[in-house]
Amino acid sequence: MLEKFLERSTDRLIFVSNYEKDGYFEKIGRPRCPHSLVYNGLKDEEFEPVGNNDEAVDFLYIGMMRDLKGPDLFIEALEKVEAIIGRKTSALMVGDGPDLEKYIQQVKNSKLDDRVKFQPPMPAREAFVKARIVVVPSRAESMPYIVLETIAAAKPLVVSNVGGIPEIYQQQSGNLVEAGNVDALAAEMASLLLDPDAETNAALLADNLRGRFSVNHMAATINDAYLATLKS
């Protein structure tokens, strides 16, 4: 009701993904005012590749420490990855949130505390150098910046097939993992860890991303939306 009321004084709605737009149409209805789709954009320097430092671990989780974002799934998957590849792995979990202590205890209970470490929030690119593969195991998302930042930095990525994320990947969306499926998550993590072409493929994906998700393209699209609104 509130959304419909606010719409009466709105000249144009801007959605950051088709997923968000479809959700609005389903829950609120087709808007009476014009609407535009404008994807989030990254600055040129965010498209510079990020390598690994000498102490880089195998996997990185970075984000809010709450179940919606899937840290518990990440921890469960690590156990399964080790069973798949037949050796121990290492991981870093970066972030803070209401369930942090629960995940620390989950790591201890799983006897992974010698190879899974926790660090407080930090800039994404600062965290990227600390790991070879980034994992985004979210149960729900809209159009998360962390996925865009990871791909732009040419980091190999395992990510859930939720929200607007398939719109980032387009025809490559078949590589995404079913949300909440720990077995599928672990299988993709293991596959990527053993893939000699993982970094090369990540760099190619970054090049494909730049045209649609640059801050210049975002600004131009917003400007077009404003001009169309003024003319209407």
C-alpha positions in Angstrom: 0.0 0.0 0.0 2.8 2.4 0.9 4.6 1.6 -2.4 1.5 2.4 -4.4 1.0 5.6 -2.5 4.6 6.8 -3.1 4.3 5.9 -6.7 1.7 8.7 -7.2 4.4 11.3 -6.5 7.1 9.5 -8.5 8.1 10.5 -12.0 10.2 7.4 -12.8 11.2 4.2 -11.1 14.7 2.8 -11.6 15.4 -0.9 -11.0 18.9 -2.3 -10.6 17.9 -5.7 -12.0 15.1 -7.5 -13.9 14.7 -9.6 -10.8 13.9 -6.5 -8.7 11.6 -5.2 -11.4 9.7 -8.5 -11.7 9.4 -8.6 -7.9 7.9 -5.1 -8.0 5.4 -6.1 -10.7 4.4 -9.2 -8.8 4.0 -7.7 -5.4 2.9 -4.1 -6.2 1.7 -4.2 -9.7 2.7 -2.6 -13.0 3.8 0.9 -12.2 1.7 3.9 -13.5 4.8 5.9 -14.0 7.7 5.1 -16.5 10.4 2.8 -15.3 14.0 2.0 -16.3 16.6 -0.8 -15.7 20.0 0.5 -14.7 22.6 -2.0 -13.6 25.1 -1.1 -10.9 28.5 0.1 -12.2 32.1 -0.3 -11.1 34.9 2.2 -11.6 37.8 1.6 -14.0 40.2 0.8 -11.2 37.9 -2.0 -9.9 38.5 -3.8 -13.2 42.2 -4.2 -12.4 43.0 -7.9 -11.8 43.8 -8.9 -8.2 46.4 -11.6 -7.8 47.2 -13.7 -4.7 49.7 -13.0 -2.0 52.2 -15.6 -0.8 49.9 -16.8 2.0 46.7 -17.0 0.0 44.2 -19.6 1.2 42.0 -21.8 -1.1 38.7 -20.1 -0.5 37.3 -16.8 0.7 33.9 -15.9 2.1 33.4 -12.2 2.5 30.1 -10.6 3.6 27.6 -10.4 6.4 27.7 -13.2 9.0 24.1 -14.2 8.8 22.3 -17.3 7.5 20.7 -15.4 4.6 24.2 -15.0 3.1 25.1 -18.7 3.6 28.3 -18.8 5.8 27.0 -22.0 7.3 26.7 -23.5 3.8 30.3 -22.4 3.1 31.6 -24.2 6.2 29.6 -27.4 5.4 30.8 -27.4 1.8 34.5 -27.1 3.0 34.2 -30.5 4.7 32.8 -32.0 1.5 35.4 -30.4 -0.7 38.1 -32.1 1.3 36.4 -35.5 0.8 36.1 -34.9 -2.9 39.7 -33.9 -3.5 41.3 -36.1 -0.9 43.3 -33.4 1.0 42.8 -30.6 3.5 41.9 -27.1 2.2 42.2 -23.7 3.7 39.7 -20.8 4.0 39.2 -17.3 5.2 35.9 -15.8 6.4 35.8 -12.0 6.4 32.9 -10.0 7.9 30.8 -9.4 10.9 27.2 -9.9 11.8 24.7 -11.3 14.3 25.6 -15.0 13.7 29.4 -14.7 13.8 29.9 -16.6 17.0 27.6 -19.4 15.7 29.9 -19.8 12.7 33.0 -19.8 14.8 31.5 -22.6 16.8 30.5 -24.5 13.7 34.0 -24.4 12.5 35.3 -25.7 15.8 32.6 -28.5 15.9 33.7 -29.5 12.3 37.3 -29.6 13.4 38.2 -27.1 10.7 39.6 -24.4 13.1 43.2 -25.2 12.2 42.5 -24.2 8.6 39.5 -21.8 8.6 40.3 -18.3 9.9 38.1 -15.3 10.6 38.9 -11.7 10.1 36.9 -8.5 10.6 35.4 -6.5 7.6 37.8 -5.0 5.1 37.6 -3.6 1.6 36.8 -6.4 -0.9 40.0 -6.0 -3.0 42.1 -6.1 0.1 40.4 -9.5 1.0 40.7 -10.8 -2.6 44.5 -11.0 -2.4 44.2 -13.4 0.5 42.5 -16.2 -1.4 42.5 -18.0 -4.8 38.7 -18.5 -5.0 35.8 -16.5 -3.8 32.6 -18.2 -2.7 29.2 -16.4 -2.5 26.8 -19.0 -1.2 23.8 -16.7 -0.6 20.3 -18.1 -0.1 18.8 -14.8 -1.4 20.2 -11.7 -3.2 19.1 -8.9 -5.5 22.1 -7.6 -7.5 25.0 -7.9 -5.1 28.1 -5.7 -5.5 30.4 -8.4 -4.2 29.7 -10.6 -7.2 30.4 -7.7 -9.6 33.6 -6.8 -7.7 34.8 -10.3 -7.6 34.3 -10.9 -11.4 35.8 -7.5 -12.2 38.9 -8.4 -10.2 39.3 -11.5 -12.3 39.0 -13.8 -9.3 37.6 -17.3 -9.8 34.1 -17.4 -8.2 31.5 -19.9 -7.0 28.1 -18.2 -6.6 24.5 -19.1 -5.9 21.9 -19.0 -8.7 19.6 -16.5 -7.0 18.1 -13.0 -7.5 19.7 -10.9 -10.3 22.9 -12.9 -10.3 22.1 -14.9 -13.5 21.7 -11.5 -15.3 25.4 -10.9 -14.7 26.4 -14.2 -16.2 23.8 -14.2 -19.0 24.4 -17.3 -21.2 27.0 -18.6 -18.6 24.3 -18.9 -15.9 24.5 -22.7 -16.2 27.7 -22.5 -14.1 25.8 -21.1 -11.1 25.0 -23.3 -8.1 21.5 -24.0 -6.8 21.0 -21.9 -3.6 21.1 -24.0 -0.4 22.5 -27.1 -2.1 25.6 -27.9 -0.2 26.6 -30.9 -2.4 26.4 -28.8 -5.5 28.3 -26.0 -3.8 31.1 -28.3 -2.7 31.3 -30.0 -6.1 31.7 -26.6 -7.9 34.3 -25.4 -5.3 36.3 -28.6 -5.8 36.0 -28.4 -9.6 37.3 -24.8 -9.6 40.1 -25.5 -7.2 41.4 -28.3 -9.5 40.8 -26.4 -12.8 44.1 -25.2 -14.3 42.2 -22.7 -16.5 40.2 -21.1 -13.6 42.2 -17.8 -13.6 42.2 -17.5 -17.4 38.4 -18.0 -17.5 37.9 -15.5 -14.7 39.9 -12.9 -16.7 37.7 -13.5 -19.8 34.5 -13.1 -17.7 35.9 -9.8 -16.3 36.4 -8.5 -19.9 32.8 -9.4 -20.8 31.5 -7.7 -17.7 33.2 -4.3 -18.3 30.8 -3.2 -21.1 27.6 -3.7 -19.1 28.6 -2.9 -15.6 31.0 0.1 -15.8 30.2 3.2 -13.8 30.3 5.2 -17.1 27.6 3.0 -18.6 25.6 3.2 -15.4 25.8 7.1 -15.4 24.9 7.3 -19.1 21.9 5.1 -18.6 20.7 7.1 -15.6 21.2 10.3 -17.5 19.0 8.9 -20.4 16.3 8.0 -17.8 16.4 11.6 -16.4 16.2 13.2 -19.9 13.3 10.9 -20.9 11.5 11.9 -17.7 12.0 15.6 -18.3 10.7 15.3 -21.8 7.6 13.3 -20.8 
